[in-house]
Amino acid sequence: MKRIWLTTAILALSALIVAACGADNSAEPAPTTAAPATTAAPATTAAPATTAASERRAAEAVAEAEAAAAAAAEAAREASDAIERAQDALSSSPEGAMVEEATEEEAEEEGSRRQEQVIAEFPMVFYEGYGVNPQIPADEQPFSTFGLDADTASWYRQFVYLDQGARPNPDAIRAEEMINAFEARCDESVSDGTVRLCVQGTQNPFYLRDEYRLVRVAVETGRGFNQPVTYIVVLDQSGSMGDGDRWDIATSILEDLLDHLNSDDRFGLVTFHDHAHVIVHPDYGDRARRQYRETNLYPDGSTNAGEGLRMGYELAYDEVRRDSDRQVMVVFLSDGVANTGPATGPDSILELVERAKRDSDIGMAAGGVGEGNYNDVLLEQIADQAQGWYQYIYDYRTGDDFLERVRSGIVGYEAKAQVEFNPEAVDLWRLIGYENRQIDSELFREDETAKRQSAPLLGGVATAAFFEVKLTDRAGRDDWLISATIRYRPCFDCAFKEVNTRIPLGVVNEPFSQAACDYRVQAYVMQYAEFARNSFYAWDRSTPDALLDAMYGDLDSLYGDESGSCEENLETVARTVQRYINADPLETNR
């Protein structure tokens, strides 16, 4: 109906304009001069006759032009009236009212859509912000001491937000977990046969002042688990695990692990919802598979995570007592939203874990599953305090990554680092990340006291830490800059081992562009993490757009031998930063 009335108005307007134009074109223009005579006449007789004829023709032309103008004006008035009538008819008709209403609703929806670009956090998502490490004068405190951390949860967790078009919750970003999602290589290193320690540095590309440098301390290990392993899976079977793909992803990890056991490996399964249940008593491959496949598990009920973990650790402790040469790994799969039982908060569940764990050599891998309500605090702290590691499982591919790490095993326990800065060479230093892994420097070798902040060394995994360093103006190129020490135990009954290295100031004067690709990739991720967690030190100096430009420039200048994984990793980080730039703010209301 809207089209009919608009078409009528347009046709009427067109016809009237054509009529007006026709009237206008029919009038001859008034001549400005008299037509020349073909034969010159004597001035005294010819001139009066010619003047009278010209005046008559001019008067007629003027009259015709005035009539044409009047006709055009009338046509314009009629066209305007036709349009008004069409609009009135459109508004008064039921169809027209609906069209007008729909148009207004569309405008309101568009305005609402723009306002709703601030995407709200899920109502039961729990994070804990640990702040940002400050710059510290080296002459007041020359030591940085912290527990090593192989967690990668923050890197994967951010995509829950980016996929919605929102920027990540800043409290969800732990810089070390972003960095450690990418590989670090120690080509030039010191080693004790189990771990390799390397310290590398360059000019700081993110803070263009001559006295600032970027330094990376990295620890790389070989593959672990060179003896039989028992895997105890503690699986969240509560109703919330039925949301989305959570249950399918978690059970696919469980089944893949079960199907790829070595002949001397064992497998056990505990599930928990309102209460915990032993589904598979630890056993070898075929019998464990048969026990599992005789069950019919599905998500239901509430989340008694404390009882599930306690029961899982009891099975793990029985395995250690049964065979002291066997390594035991507890694999915890949950969205972390504990809401049933005497232990529902992190502290009470951690107390249960501490009691269940006793003093046994038991590893822990915590896999957080879920895109909706989610308890990052509980999962991260369970892994930290149980001498384990934590990864967010976003999809089936990240589930495969998680399982690969589980299978790689653990080569050391209670690992921590201490980095010493030479006050003659270093004015200020700042550790980027590891805010909740800080250890008092005097406790570096007080192992029982510092145990809760230390962490395991995973097999086949590198852990890295970046420092921002401001140099003094009094140090020489050959003066030592940094001394780094790693301290860990190869097993529970083993004595502690230490690996140490020291580098001169001259090492960190190289341009960033000449650093190894893995160093550059991790440095870009570090700087992105600074933006994503709202670090003052990043936003005060640069922008995400400048970071993205730097990465694109790096991609354009890659050497031939840096193609493959290096190029792929750079592109992955660049795409992520681009998505962050394009994303909208997140409203946490907390």
Salt bridges, closest charged atoms under 4 A:
GLU74 OE1 - ARG77 NH2 2.37
GLU110 OE2 - ARG113 NH2 3.20
GLU110 OE2 - ARG114 NE 2.99
ASP149 OD2 - ARG437 NE 3.41
ASP163 OD1 - ARG579 NH2 2.36
GLU177 OE2 - ARG174 NE 2.65
GLU183 OE2 - ARG185 NH2 3.21
ASP192 OD2 - LYS497 NZ 3.50
GLU211 OE2 - ARG209 NH2 2.57
GLU220 OE1 - ARG196 NH2 3.43
ASP256 OD1 - HIS260 ND1 2.69
ASP256 OD1 - ARG407 NH2 3.38
ASP259 OD1 - ARG293 NH2 2.76
ASP283 OD2 - ARG287 NE 3.07
ASP286 OD1 - ARG289 NH2 2.61
GLU307 OE1 - HIS275 ND1 3.59
ASP318 OD1 - ARG321 NH2 2.61
GLU319 OE1 - ARG266 NE 2.87
ASP323 OD2 - ARG326 NE 3.72
ASP335 OD2 - ARG246 NH1 2.57
GLU351 OE2 - ARG355 NH1 3.22
ASP376 OD2 - ARG174 NH1 2.87
GLU380 OE2 - ARG174 NE 3.85
ASP384 OD1 - ARG437 NH2 2.60
ASP401 OD2 - ARG397 NH1 3.46
GLU404 OE2 - ARG223 NH1 3.66
GLU414 OE2 - ARG489 NH2 2.68
GLU424 OE1 - ARG474 NE 3.40
ASP427 OD2 - LYS470 NZ 3.61
GLU435 OE2 - ARG533 NH1 2.97
ASP447 OD1 - LYS416 NZ 3.00
ASP447 OD2 - ARG487 NH2 2.82
GLU468 OE1 - ARG430 NE 3.78
GLU468 OE2 - ARG541 NH1 2.34
GLU498 OE2 - ARG445 NE 2.80
GLU498 OE2 - ARG487 NH1 2.78
ASP518 OD2 - ARG216 NH2 2.93
GLU530 OE2 - ARG430 NH2 2.82
GLU530 OE1 - ARG533 NH2 2.63
ASP554 OD2 - ARG520 NE 2.83
GLU562 OE2 - ARG520 NH1 3.10
